């Protein structure tokens, strides 16, 4: 596992783009890599946890700040 975190800014993008971009970025990360996803799409609150569950990734945390959500996703091994 790695403690290095990449950030993906998906602010302003609507469903399904935040999840699609997260999936693409996670492919380039090593197993155990961390991705911080910033999203303000209201559907992301449902879509991101569902995506993580279906793809086998770990949703480490889900927070809100300044009118958007911040998701921390650990890529599956």
Short mmCIF file of the C-alpha atoms (twelve columns), coordinates in Angstrom:
data_MODEL
# 
_entry.id   MODEL 
# 
loop_
_atom_site.group_PDB 
_atom_site.id 
_atom_site.type_symbol 
_atom_site.label_atom_id 
_atom_site.label_alt_id 
_atom_site.label_comp_id 
_atom_site.label_asym_id 
_atom_site.label_seq_id 
_atom_site.Cartn_x 
_atom_site.Cartn_y 
_atom_site.Cartn_z 
_atom_site.pdbx_PDB_model_num 
ATOM 1  C CA . UNK A 1  0.000   0.000  0.000   1 
ATOM 2  C CA . UNK A 2  1.006   3.572  -0.529  1 
ATOM 3  C CA . UNK A 3  0.231   6.717  1.432   1 
ATOM 4  C CA . UNK A 4  0.579   8.914  -1.651  1 
ATOM 5  C CA . UNK A 5  -2.789  10.409 -2.577  1 
ATOM 6  C CA . UNK A 6  -3.852  11.683 -5.994  1 
ATOM 7  C CA . UNK A 7  -6.646  14.247 -6.275  1 
ATOM 8  C CA . UNK A 8  -9.301  14.243 -8.972  1 
ATOM 9  C CA . UNK A 9  -11.304 17.464 -9.264  1 
ATOM 10 C CA . UNK A 10 -14.735 16.541 -10.658 1 
ATOM 11 C CA . UNK A 11 -16.428 19.737 -9.500  1 
ATOM 12 C CA . UNK A 12 -19.052 20.926 -11.955 1 
ATOM 13 C CA . UNK A 13 -19.409 17.508 -13.581 1 
ATOM 14 C CA . UNK A 14 -22.746 15.706 -13.515 1 
ATOM 15 C CA . UNK A 15 -23.582 12.012 -13.255 1 
ATOM 16 C CA . UNK A 16 -22.045 9.765  -14.433 1 
ATOM 17 C CA . UNK A 17 -18.849 11.732 -15.136 1 
ATOM 18 C CA . UNK A 18 -17.409 11.881 -11.576 1 
ATOM 19 C CA . UNK A 19 -17.561 8.072  -11.283 1 
ATOM 20 C CA . UNK A 20 -16.309 7.482  -14.833 1 
ATOM 21 C CA . UNK A 21 -13.330 9.783  -14.294 1 
ATOM 22 C CA . UNK A 22 -12.609 8.176  -10.905 1 
ATOM 23 C CA . UNK A 23 -12.642 4.708  -12.484 1 
ATOM 24 C CA . UNK A 24 -10.199 5.841  -15.191 1 
ATOM 25 C CA . UNK A 25 -7.843  7.489  -12.681 1 
ATOM 26 C CA . UNK A 26 -7.921  4.465  -10.349 1 
ATOM 27 C CA . UNK A 27 -6.761  2.237  -13.213 1 
ATOM 28 C CA . UNK A 28 -3.481  4.165  -13.344 1 
ATOM 29 C CA . UNK A 29 -2.874  3.873  -9.573  1 
ATOM 30 C CA . UNK A 30 -1.011  0.982  -7.970  1 
ATOM 31 C CA . UNK A 31 -2.981  -1.473 -5.823  1 
ATOM 32 C CA . UNK A 32 -3.644  0.172  -2.463  1 
ATOM 33 C CA . UNK A 33 -3.259  3.656  -3.952  1 
ATOM 34 C CA . UNK A 34 -5.443  6.481  -2.677  1 
ATOM 35 C CA . UNK A 35 -7.627  8.769  -4.754  1 
ATOM 36 C CA . UNK A 36 -9.246  11.910 -3.339  1 
ATOM 37 C CA . UNK A 37 -12.323 12.709 -5.421  1 
ATOM 38 C CA . UNK A 38 -13.916 16.163 -5.243  1 
ATOM 39 C CA . UNK A 39 -17.499 16.273 -6.530  1 
ATOM 40 C CA . UNK A 40 -20.507 18.558 -6.235  1 
ATOM 41 C CA . UNK A 41 -22.995 16.443 -8.186  1 
ATOM 42 C CA . UNK A 42 -25.862 15.545 -5.787  1 
ATOM 43 C CA . UNK A 43 -25.995 12.032 -7.268  1 
ATOM 44 C CA . UNK A 44 -22.362 11.390 -6.283  1 
ATOM 45 C CA . UNK A 45 -23.478 10.762 -2.685  1 
ATOM 46 C CA . UNK A 46 -25.128 7.576  -3.953  1 
ATOM 47 C CA . UNK A 47 -23.002 6.847  -7.027  1 
ATOM 48 C CA . UNK A 48 -19.513 6.907  -5.485  1 
ATOM 49 C CA . UNK A 49 -20.190 4.457  -2.605  1 
ATOM 50 C CA . UNK A 50 -22.066 2.178  -5.034  1 
ATOM 51 C CA . UNK A 51 -19.172 2.289  -7.515  1 
ATOM 52 C CA . UNK A 52 -16.657 1.433  -4.777  1 
ATOM 53 C CA . UNK A 53 -18.771 -1.472 -3.579  1 
ATOM 54 C CA . UNK A 54 -19.287 -2.870 -7.081  1 
ATOM 55 C CA . UNK A 55 -15.635 -2.438 -8.138  1 
ATOM 56 C CA . UNK A 56 -14.188 -3.768 -4.879  1 
ATOM 57 C CA . UNK A 57 -12.479 -0.524 -3.879  1 
ATOM 58 C CA . UNK A 58 -12.595 0.765  -0.294  1 
ATOM 59 C CA . UNK A 59 -14.380 4.030  0.442   1 
ATOM 60 C CA . UNK A 60 -12.082 5.213  3.237   1 
ATOM 61 C CA . UNK A 61 -13.983 8.419  3.994   1 
ATOM 62 C CA . UNK A 62 -16.769 10.655 2.743   1 
ATOM 63 C CA . UNK A 63 -16.932 14.278 3.907   1 
ATOM 64 C CA . UNK A 64 -18.431 17.601 2.874   1 
ATOM 65 C CA . UNK A 65 -16.662 20.959 2.642   1 
ATOM 66 C CA . UNK A 66 -17.412 24.276 0.951   1 
ATOM 67 C CA . UNK A 67 -20.494 22.982 -0.898  1 
ATOM 68 C CA . UNK A 68 -18.925 19.804 -2.292  1 
ATOM 69 C CA . UNK A 69 -18.150 16.266 -1.234  1 
ATOM 70 C CA . UNK A 70 -14.710 14.777 -0.676  1 
ATOM 71 C CA . UNK A 71 -14.312 11.030 -1.136  1 
ATOM 72 C CA . UNK A 72 -11.169 9.105  -0.269  1 
ATOM 73 C CA . UNK A 73 -10.987 5.845  -2.211  1 
ATOM 74 C CA . UNK A 74 -8.385  3.098  -1.771  1 
ATOM 75 C CA . UNK A 75 -7.819  1.032  -4.913  1 
ATOM 76 C CA . UNK A 76 -8.451  -2.668 -4.482  1 
ATOM 77 C CA . UNK A 77 -5.467  -4.985 -4.221  1 
# 
